[in-house]
Amino acid sequence: MKGYSQYIFILTVILFVGCQNKSSQNPKDYSDSLIIYPGATNVFYAKVNQTEQVTYNLKVSYPASEVINVISKNIEGNGWVPLKESFLNLGIPTSFVRGWTIFDDGAKQPNVVVHSWHSDWKNKNEDILEYILSYSYPVNTQPDLSSLSVVVIFIPSDTATAMEKASLEILRQYKRHKLVGQ
């Protein structure tokens, strides 16, 4: 299951980076749930495949506890409820339960180590909000845990439902492939 979880994480990031449309950079054109932490740099907004997204960087040392706390309080104050399981990875705990995760990302060259905090939220309309915080540095180098990257994705309920169905199909095929390969 670890490989599946990393696959979905990488797929989410590729979705953001690989499918960007020319989008407005006016924050008023996006959901109020796309919270920009004070001091953010390289702020970039995008509308991608019926989602609203923002990325930015912060100079904050690991484990970014204050950033996580401030963002969480703001989100909860707007009616969002944190999920204990990833909405795309049923059975996989979010970072609210398991904390930071660490994995090697071989999709980048050179390979990098990623420290990731991934939280999912749901509101009364069944919209989904994802916050992905990460630190990364090349494998076999001194860890750089001072430059935090933030990806925030607002997913309307109808799109979230379609993504959940697709994720369940991927999981079904993954499990079938694992059984056949044994």
Secondary structure, DSSP 8 states (H G I E B T S, - for coil): -HHHHHHHHHHHHHHHHHT-------GGGS-TTS---TT-EEEEEEEETTEEEEEEEEE--TT-HHHHHHHHHHHHHTT-EE-SB-SSSTTSB-HHHH--EEEEETTSSS-EEEEEEEEEEE-TT--EEEEEEEEEEETTS----SEEEEEEEEE-HHHHHHHHHHHHHHHHHHHHHHHHH-
